């Protein structure tokens, strides 16, 4: 595969760079580049800026308000946006539930939900995992019983990322106990303002409120919020997970963080007293991460090119390969960043992640997030289906073992 831009792609890259230079707020870029704390307002602001330009959904077809960009154009946009320090767009709406609604939802659902995802008006979260159903998602117990024109939902979801901000949640719920566990699951869209929903924070290792437990107590959900057919939700869930796992490859973000890591290694000194970037062992580790990231990028482009030919089919088990390698590379980068910061990373000050912090520091601004990032990102190989489960999927569905 030729990774060099064609003249047309070079022109598109220049257009993206010009837009970013003119429209990406410097304060927002500073937050992202220095791993400072982002709020809901930051993500919503960037989504609205992109939407105003007509770029709110780089991966959507034009028929639904997207850009209609090719796979390569999407990749160029992501690469340039992340390099410039743009925050990541919210995956749950744009890259997860929206493709399901496009492929399996009815016209009313498409007209109701998709424009509000594009504009940033609706913030979505995911209701898949439960206390006893993570990697074994088919064992979920949250139940939805149909009563007239409503489903009545009872149960609990765990690890609801950013659910404290959400307007809507897409949920897998059990609507039948007959047959195999996968055959009795349905896909519901639930308003988070509904009576009977309680969201409780789960504080992460780095002290941040990122995930939640979500409880449903006799929550009424209109029947028209069922996506597709009742008891066919497992099919839609697998389709969605393919998009999620591809997104977890995070090639653009890892490229930016590798550049940041190199800059840190030039500022920090090794035990020899010379810049860390000149230390042979550290440089070898950095080179290994670069080579693996290049291989991941080529694989991602190949997979996305194939998927573009048959979007409704989804990515299937090959998405598991991208998920494993993407998360392993990310974890390696965060670990190397903490190593590069050395003892300066030991003093973790959560308040130093706030923009404008002027209190005491240990080390430079680049060290403030190092330890928190390292511990928080241990999750990468667990969420979205643990990497152990992904290897089982690869062995069974790709290798036929």
C-alpha positions, 0 to 999 in steps of 0.5 A: 500500500502506498502511504504517500498522498496523491495530489488530490489528497495533498490538497485536501490535507492543506484544506484541513490544516487551514481549517484547523489553524483558523477554527481550533481554539488555542486554549482547547488545543493546549488542553489536549496537547498537555493532557489537561482535564477536558469538560463536556463543554470542550467536546460539545464546542468542537463538535459544533465548530465541525458541524458548522463547517459541514464536517461534523461526521467525517465517517457518515455518508452524505445521505445522513448529513455526513461528509461522504469522505473516502476512507483515506480522507477520513484518515487524513482528517483524523491525523491532522486534527489529532496532531493539531490538538483537537479533542476526540469527537464523542464516539458513542453517538457518532461512531457507535449508535449512529451506524446502528441507527443508519443500518437497522433503524427506521426512517423516523429514528434516523430523522429524529436522532441523527441530526442531534448527534451531528449538531452536538445537541445530544450526548450519548452513552453506552449501556452494555456491560453489567456487574456480571456481564462484561466480556460475557455480554450475552449473560446480561440480565437487565430486563425489558418487559413490554406493557402496551406501548412501552417497555418497562426496564429494570436492571443495572449497567456498569462502566457507563462512560461519561454517563453523568453528561448523557442525554441518551443511552443505547442499551442491550436488554433482555426481552426473552429467556427462551433459546440461546442467551444471544437470541433474547436480547433487544436494542433500546434507545433510552432517554436518560431523563426518564423517571427511574434512572439513577447514575452513580459515579465510579471513581477511577485509579487516577481519581477522575469521575469518568465512568458510572453505574446506571440503575433502571427502576421501572423505567418506561421506554416507548416501543418506538425506541426499539431499534430493528426487531425485538430479540435481534439486538445481539446482531446489532450489538456485534455490528456496533462492537466492530465500529467500536473496536476499530475506533480503539485502534486510535492511530491518529492519537497514538501518532500525536502522543508519540511525537509528544513522547519524543519531545519529552525524551529530548528534555529529560536526561538519562542517568548518563547526564545526556538527553534521554532520546540518546539512550540506546535502550529507551530509543529502541523501545521508542522505535519499536512503538513507531514500527508497530504503529506504522503496521497498525496504520496500514492494517487499519486502512486496508480494513476500512477500505474493505468495509467501505465496499459493504458498510452493512456487513460490518467489520467482523472479527478482523476488528479484534486485531485492530483493538488488540494492537491499538490498545497495546501500542497505546499502553506502551506509549503511556508507560514510556512517557511515565518512564521518561518523566522518571521520579517527577511522575510519582507526585500525581497532583490532580489539581495540576490538570486544570488549565491555568493551574499555578500551584506547586509542581514536580517536574514540567507540565508534561509530567502532570498527567503521566502517572494518572494516564498510565494507571487510567489507560490500563483499561484499554485492554479491558473495555470494548471486550477484553483482549483475551476475549478478542484473541478467542474471537480471532482464533475461532472466527479468523483462524478456525481453531 
